[in-house]
Amino acid sequence: MSAKKIDVLLVEDDEDHACLIESAFDEHTASWNLTIVRSLAEARSQLANLRPQLVIVDLVLPDGRGTQLLPRHRELTDVPFVLMTSHGNEAMAVEAIKGGALEYVVKSAFSLAELPRTAERVLREWQLIVEQGHAREREKQLISQLAHAERRNTMGEMAATLAHEVNQPLTVIAAYASMCHEMLDRKQLDAKNLHEALSQIDQQARRAGSIVNGLKRFIAKVTPSASRMNLAEVIRDVGCFMRSTLQSRRTTLELEIDEDLPLVHIDPVQIQQVLVNLIQNALDAMEDVEPARRRVVLTAVVDADVIRISVSDCGHGFSNETLRQLFEPYFTTKHSGLGLGLSISQRIVEAHGGRLTTSQNSSEGATFEFTIPTLASLAIASSG
């Protein structure tokens, strides 16, 4: 341990036990700064004003149970907790650990004398937890940066067809605006026709705006943000988003979505990215297929506590060697590209609690499938 004093908050109303614990810390080789309080109220006051590096709390206190002080989830606190009790059992140990305690101690002359060594062990474990949390956060940021780069790369490939998508409402706007000018030039204003023209201009302008805003959201470098979503709507948005690309590649997209899909907790932009990547891969796999046979089938079905989403094509499929490497970063079968699409998609799906797999179809082509837990299953898991 460091020579710097380690601040410990002890919440113990039993005078004898408090003295034994204080003596043990005084006699220990490490340097401790022990603050002793007798109640939950005093402990909460200390935690509000000070920042101890460890909290040791007794189960039974004059104004409540020590478990009331626990954070419930370790992610909600930056202080490790040790819970003590005079009468321990397995059920109480489970309650303590589930409540957020890092260690559970049954009081005895030996365990109280060993508390400084228990504290050292808990602090080492806590340091590992903190470091793992930082590593996960750094990994999350890196995935976000790579995902942003992959989205920009995907948008570059789709730029021409997306320009056509935006050009359609602009052409309609120009036509109706020209008609309004003609009515003004002839001084033959027809209220009904004018109203219809302005309505079309308004409608098409909104359509163009929604397309542009959708593209901006898709390529934006934003912090992932999950919320309750209707997955069917997210899938249909992707179908609209890629309509021009599908038309230019002379490919049909078939959506087979279960009615009344349950809600899910997802980042819609990230899930859209997964779907766009999988559809784009399906299109690339069917380049040598005659146009009349090109089709992508996107299904979404409920299977117990998950939703299964699959993207199937009728392309060339994959060799066994390719299948083994598909999800490795920078591996690609394309002449251009970052080789990150499937790797990033896999990480996104796993971050949502699902799994992304691929398989050869029995007849031709391949299918990519991933799962997303339903909102109800997440609620059950968190309560358990």
C-alpha positions as CSV (number, residue, x, y, z in Angstrom):
1,M,0.0,0.0,0.0
2,S,1.1,3.6,-0.5
3,A,2.7,5.6,2.4
4,K,0.0,8.2,2.0
5,K,-2.8,7.8,4.5
6,I,-5.8,5.9,3.4
7,D,-9.1,7.4,4.5
8,V,-11.6,4.9,5.9
9,L,-15.1,5.6,7.1
10,L,-16.3,3.1,9.8
11,V,-20.0,3.1,10.6
12,E,-20.3,1.1,13.9
13,D,-22.5,1.9,16.9
14,D,-21.0,-0.9,19.1
15,E,-18.3,0.8,21.3
16,D,-16.3,-2.4,21.9
17,H,-16.3,-3.5,18.2
18,A,-15.3,0.1,17.2
19,C,-12.4,0.0,19.6
20,L,-11.2,-3.4,18.4
21,I,-11.3,-2.3,14.8
22,E,-9.5,1.0,15.6
23,S,-6.8,-0.9,17.4
24,A,-6.3,-3.2,14.5
25,F,-5.9,-0.3,12.0
26,D,-3.5,1.5,14.4
27,E,-1.3,-1.6,14.7
28,H,-1.3,-2.4,11.0
29,T,1.8,-1.6,8.9
30,A,-0.1,0.6,6.4
31,S,-1.1,4.2,7.3
32,W,-4.8,4.6,7.8
33,N,-7.0,7.6,8.7
34,L,-10.0,6.0,10.4
35,T,-13.2,8.1,10.9
36,I,-15.8,6.5,13.2
37,V,-19.5,7.4,13.1
38,R,-22.4,5.7,15.0
39,S,-25.4,6.0,12.6
40,L,-26.6,6.1,9.0
41,A,-27.4,9.8,9.4
42,E,-23.8,10.6,10.4
43,A,-22.5,8.4,7.7
44,R,-24.5,10.1,5.0
45,S,-23.3,13.5,6.3
46,Q,-19.7,12.3,6.1
47,L,-20.1,10.9,2.6
48,A,-21.7,14.2,1.5
49,N,-18.8,16.3,2.7
50,L,-15.8,14.0,2.5
51,R,-14.5,11.4,0.1
52,P,-13.2,8.3,1.9
53,Q,-11.4,5.6,0.0
54,L,-13.3,2.9,1.8
55,V,-16.5,2.5,3.8
56,I,-17.0,-0.3,6.4
57,V,-20.5,-0.4,7.7
58,D,-22.3,-2.5,10.2
59,L,-25.6,-4.2,9.3
60,V,-27.6,-3.1,12.3
61,L,-27.5,0.5,13.3
62,P,-29.7,2.7,15.6
63,D,-31.5,4.4,12.7
64,G,-31.7,1.6,10.1
65,R,-29.8,-1.2,8.3
66,G,-26.4,-0.7,6.9
67,T,-27.6,-2.1,3.6
68,Q,-29.4,1.3,3.2
69,L,-26.0,2.9,2.7
70,L,-25.0,0.6,-0.1
71,P,-25.1,2.0,-3.7
72,R,-27.2,-0.9,-5.0
73,H,-25.0,-0.9,-8.2
74,R,-21.2,-0.5,-8.0
75,E,-21.3,1.6,-11.2
76,L,-23.2,4.3,-9.2
77,T,-20.3,4.9,-6.7
78,D,-16.6,5.6,-6.7
79,V,-16.2,4.2,-3.1
80,P,-16.0,0.5,-2.3
81,F,-18.1,-0.8,0.6
82,V,-17.6,-3.6,3.2
83,L,-20.6,-4.8,5.1
84,M,-20.3,-6.3,8.6
85,T,-22.7,-8.3,10.7
86,S,-22.7,-10.3,13.9
87,H,-25.1,-13.0,12.6
88,G,-24.2,-13.9,9.1
89,N,-25.7,-16.4,6.7
90,E,-25.7,-17.1,3.0
91,A,-28.8,-15.1,2.2
92,M,-27.4,-12.1,4.0
93,A,-24.1,-12.4,2.0
94,V,-26.1,-12.5,-1.3
95,E,-28.0,-9.4,-0.2
96,A,-24.8,-7.6,0.6
97,I,-23.0,-8.4,-2.7
98,K,-26.1,-7.7,-4.8
99,G,-26.6,-4.5,-2.9
100,G,-23.1,-3.3,-4.1
101,A,-20.8,-4.3,-1.2
102,L,-17.4,-5.6,-2.4
103,E,-16.9,-7.8,0.8
104,Y,-19.0,-9.3,3.5
105,V,-17.6,-9.9,7.0
106,V,-19.1,-11.9,9.9
107,K,-17.8,-10.3,13.1
108,S,-15.5,-12.3,15.3
109,A,-12.3,-11.5,17.3
110,F,-10.3,-12.8,14.4
111,S,-12.2,-11.1,11.5
112,L,-12.2,-7.7,13.2
113,A,-8.4,-8.0,13.8
114,E,-8.0,-9.0,10.1
115,L,-10.1,-6.0,8.9
116,P,-7.0,-4.0,7.8
117,R,-5.9,-6.8,5.6
118,T,-9.4,-7.2,4.3
119,A,-9.4,-3.5,3.6
120,E,-6.2,-3.9,1.6
121,R,-7.6,-6.7,-0.5
122,V,-10.8,-4.8,-1.1
123,L,-8.9,-1.7,-2.3
124,R,-6.8,-3.8,-4.7
125,E,-9.9,-5.4,-6.1
126,W,-11.6,-2.0,-6.4
127,Q,-8.5,-0.6,-8.3
128,L,-8.9,-3.4,-10.8
129,I,-12.6,-2.7,-11.2
130,V,-11.9,1.0,-11.8
131,E,-9.1,0.2,-14.3
132,Q,-11.4,-2.2,-16.1
133,G,-14.1,0.5,-16.2
134,H,-11.7,3.0,-17.7
135,A,-10.6,0.4,-20.3
136,R,-14.2,-0.3,-21.3
137,E,-14.8,3.5,-21.7
138,R,-11.7,3.9,-23.8
139,E,-12.8,0.9,-25.9
140,K,-16.3,2.4,-26.3
141,Q,-14.7,5.7,-27.5
142,L,-12.5,3.8,-30.0
143,I,-15.4,1.8,-31.4
144,S,-17.4,5.1,-31.7
145,Q,-14.5,6.7,-33.7
146,L,-14.1,3.6,-35.9
147,A,-17.9,3.4,-36.5
148,H,-17.9,7.1,-37.5
149,A,-15.1,6.5,-40.0
150,E,-17.0,3.5,-41.4
151,R,-20.2,5.5,-41.8
152,R,-18.4,8.2,-43.7
153,N,-16.8,5.5,-45.9
154,T,-20.3,4.0,-46.5
155,M,-21.8,7.4,-47.3
156,G,-19.0,8.0,-49.9
157,E,-20.1,4.8,-51.7
158,M,-23.7,5.8,-51.6
159,A,-23.2,9.5,-52.5
160,A,-24.4,9.4,-56.1
161,T,-27.7,7.5,-55.4
162,L,-28.4,9.6,-52.3
163,A,-28.0,12.8,-54.5
164,H,-30.6,11.3,-56.8
165,E,-32.9,10.7,-53.8
166,V,-32.6,14.4,-52.7
167,N,-33.0,15.6,-56.3
168,Q,-36.4,14.1,-56.7
169,P,-38.3,16.4,-54.3
170,L,-36.2,19.4,-55.5
171,T,-37.4,18.7,-59.0
172,V,-41.0,18.7,-57.9
173,I,-40.5,21.9,-55.9
174,A,-39.0,23.6,-59.0
175,A,-41.8,22.5,-61.2
176,Y,-44.6,23.8,-58.9
177,A,-42.7,27.0,-58.2
178,S,-42.5,27.5,-62.0
179,M,-46.2,26.9,-62.3
180,C,-46.9,29.6,-59.7
181,H,-44.7,32.1,-61.6
182,E,-46.7,31.3,-64.8
183,M,-50.0,32.0,-63.0
184,L,-48.6,35.3,-61.8
185,D,-47.3,36.2,-65.2
186,R,-50.7,35.5,-66.8
187,K,-52.5,37.2,-63.9
188,Q,-54.7,34.2,-63.8
189,L,-54.5,33.2,-60.2
190,D,-56.6,30.2,-59.4
191,A,-56.9,29.8,-55.6
192,K,-57.4,26.0,-55.8
193,N,-54.4,25.4,-58.1
194,L,-52.2,27.9,-56.1
195,H,-53.1,26.2,-52.9
196,E,-52.3,22.8,-54.4
197,A,-48.9,24.0,-55.7
198,L,-47.9,25.5,-52.4
199,S,-49.0,22.4,-50.6
200,Q,-46.8,20.3,-52.9
201,I,-43.8,22.6,-52.4
202,D,-44.2,22.4,-48.7
203,Q,-44.6,18.6,-48.7
204,Q,-41.6,18.1,-51.0
205,A,-39.4,20.5,-49.1
206,R,-40.1,18.7,-45.8
207,R,-39.3,15.4,-47.6
208,A,-35.9,16.8,-48.8
209,G,-35.2,18.1,-45.3
210,S,-36.0,14.8,-43.7
211,I,-33.6,13.0,-46.1
212,V,-30.8,15.5,-45.4
213,N,-31.4,15.3,-41.7
214,G,-31.4,11.5,-41.8
215,L,-28.0,11.6,-43.6
216,K,-26.6,14.1,-41.1
217,R,-27.7,11.9,-38.2
218,F,-26.2,8.8,-39.8
219,I,-22.8,10.3,-40.4
220,A,-22.7,12.5,-37.3
221,K,-19.9,11.8,-34.8
222,V,-22.2,11.6,-31.7
223,T,-22.0,9.9,-28.3
224,P,-24.0,6.6,-28.4
225,S,-27.4,7.2,-26.9
226,A,-29.8,4.3,-26.2
227,S,-33.5,4.7,-25.7
228,R,-36.8,2.7,-25.9
229,M,-37.5,2.1,-29.6
230,N,-39.8,0.4,-31.9
231,L,-37.4,-1.8,-34.0
232,A,-39.9,-2.1,-36.8
233,E,-39.8,1.7,-37.4
234,V,-35.9,1.6,-37.3
235,I,-35.9,-1.1,-40.0
236,R,-38.4,0.6,-42.2
237,D,-36.4,3.9,-42.0
238,V,-33.4,2.0,-43.3
239,G,-35.5,0.6,-46.2
240,C,-36.5,4.2,-47.1
241,F,-32.9,5.4,-46.6
242,M,-31.5,2.8,-49.0
243,R,-34.3,2.9,-51.6
244,S,-32.3,4.8,-54.2
245,T,-29.2,2.5,-53.7
246,L,-31.4,-0.6,-54.1
247,Q,-33.0,0.9,-57.2
248,S,-29.6,1.8,-58.8
249,R,-28.4,-1.8,-58.1
250,R,-31.7,-3.1,-59.5
251,T,-32.3,-5.1,-56.3
252,T,-35.6,-5.7,-54.5
253,L,-35.7,-5.4,-50.7
254,E,-38.3,-7.6,-49.0
255,L,-39.3,-6.8,-45.4
256,E,-40.7,-9.6,-43.3
257,I,-41.4,-8.1,-39.9
258,D,-43.5,-9.7,-37.2
259,E,-46.5,-7.6,-36.2
260,D,-46.4,-6.0,-32.8
261,L,-42.7,-6.4,-32.2
262,P,-41.9,-5.7,-28.5
263,L,-39.9,-2.6,-27.6
264,V,-36.1,-2.7,-27.4
265,H,-33.5,-0.5,-25.7
266,I,-31.1,0.5,-28.5
267,D,-29.2,3.3,-30.1
268,P,-31.1,3.6,-33.4
269,V,-28.3,5.2,-35.3
270,Q,-25.9,2.3,-34.4
271,I,-28.5,-0.4,-35.3
272,Q,-29.2,1.4,-38.5
273,Q,-25.5,1.3,-39.2
274,V,-25.5,-2.5,-38.7
275,L,-28.4,-2.9,-41.1
276,V,-26.9,-0.6,-43.7
277,N,-23.6,-2.5,-43.5
278,L,-25.4,-5.9,-43.9
279,I,-27.6,-4.7,-46.8
280,Q,-24.6,-3.1,-48.5
281,N,-22.7,-6.4,-48.2
282,A,-25.6,-8.3,-49.6
283,L,-25.7,-5.9,-52.6
284,D,-22.0,-6.4,-53.2
285,A,-22.4,-10.2,-53.0
286,M,-25.0,-10.1,-55.8
287,E,-23.1,-8.0,-58.4
288,D,-22.7,-11.1,-60.7
289,V,-26.3,-12.2,-60.3
290,E,-28.7,-11.3,-63.1
291,P,-30.9,-8.3,-62.0
292,A,-34.2,-10.2,-62.2
293,R,-33.0,-12.5,-59.4
294,R,-31.4,-9.9,-57.1
295,R,-33.3,-9.7,-53.8
296,V,-32.5,-9.0,-50.2
297,V,-34.8,-10.4,-47.5
298,L,-34.7,-8.6,-44.2
299,T,-36.7,-10.4,-41.4
300,A,-37.4,-9.5,-37.8
301,V,-39.1,-12.1,-35.6
302,V,-39.7,-12.5,-31.9
303,D,-37.9,-15.6,-30.4
304,A,-38.6,-15.9,-26.7
305,D,-36.8,-13.0,-25.0
306,V,-35.0,-11.6,-28.1
307,I,-35.8,-10.3,-31.5
308,R,-33.9,-12.0,-34.4
309,I,-33.0,-9.8,-37.3
310,S,-31.6,-11.4,-40.5
311,V,-30.4,-10.1,-43.8
312,S,-30.3,-12.8,-46.6
313,D,-29.1,-12.5,-50.2
314,C,-28.9,-14.8,-53.2
315,G,-25.2,-14.0,-54.0
316,H,-22.0,-16.0,-54.2
317,G,-21.8,-16.9,-50.5
318,F,-18.5,-17.4,-48.8
319,S,-15.7,-19.9,-48.7
320,N,-15.0,-21.7,-45.4
321,E,-11.7,-19.7,-45.2
322,T,-13.6,-16.4,-45.7
323,L,-16.2,-17.3,-43.1
324,R,-13.5,-17.8,-40.5
325,Q,-12.1,-14.3,-41.1
326,L,-15.3,-12.3,-41.8
327,F,-15.5,-10.5,-38.4
328,E,-11.7,-9.8,-38.1
329,P,-10.8,-6.1,-38.3
330,Y,-9.4,-4.9,-41.7
331,F,-10.3,-8.2,-43.4
332,T,-12.2,-7.5,-46.6
333,T,-13.2,-9.2,-49.9
334,K,-13.8,-5.9,-51.6
335,H,-11.3,-4.0,-53.8
336,S,-11.8,-0.9,-51.7
337,G,-13.0,-0.3,-48.2
338,L,-11.7,-0.2,-44.6
339,G,-12.5,-3.8,-43.8
340,L,-14.2,-2.6,-40.6
341,G,-17.9,-2.9,-41.3
342,L,-18.6,-6.4,-40.0
343,S,-16.1,-6.0,-37.1
344,I,-17.8,-2.8,-36.0
345,S,-21.3,-4.3,-36.5
346,Q,-20.4,-7.2,-34.3
347,R,-19.2,-4.9,-31.5
348,I,-22.3,-2.8,-31.8
349,V,-24.6,-5.8,-31.5
350,E,-22.6,-7.2,-28.6
351,A,-22.8,-3.8,-26.8
352,H,-26.6,-4.1,-27.2
353,G,-26.5,-7.5,-25.5
354,G,-26.9,-9.5,-28.7
355,R,-24.9,-11.7,-31.1
356,L,-24.1,-11.4,-34.8
357,T,-23.5,-14.6,-36.8
358,T,-23.4,-15.6,-40.5
359,S,-24.3,-18.8,-42.4
360,Q,-24.5,-20.2,-45.9
361,N,-28.0,-20.6,-47.3
362,S,-29.0,-24.1,-48.3
363,S,-29.6,-23.0,-51.9
364,E,-27.5,-19.9,-52.6
365,G,-26.1,-16.8,-50.9
366,A,-25.6,-16.1,-47.3
367,T,-27.5,-14.9,-44.2
368,F,-26.3,-12.6,-41.5
369,E,-28.4,-12.7,-38.3
370,F,-28.2,-10.8,-35.1
371,T,-30.3,-10.7,-31.9
372,I,-31.5,-7.8,-29.7
373,P,-32.9,-8.4,-26.2
374,T,-36.4,-7.3,-25.7
375,L,-37.1,-4.5,-23.2
376,A,-39.0,-6.9,-21.0
377,S,-36.1,-9.4,-20.8
378,L,-33.7,-6.6,-19.8
379,A,-36.0,-5.5,-17.0
380,I,-36.2,-9.1,-15.7
381,A,-32.4,-9.4,-15.9
382,S,-31.8,-6.2,-14.0
383,S,-34.3,-7.1,-11.3
384,G,-32.7,-10.5,-10.8
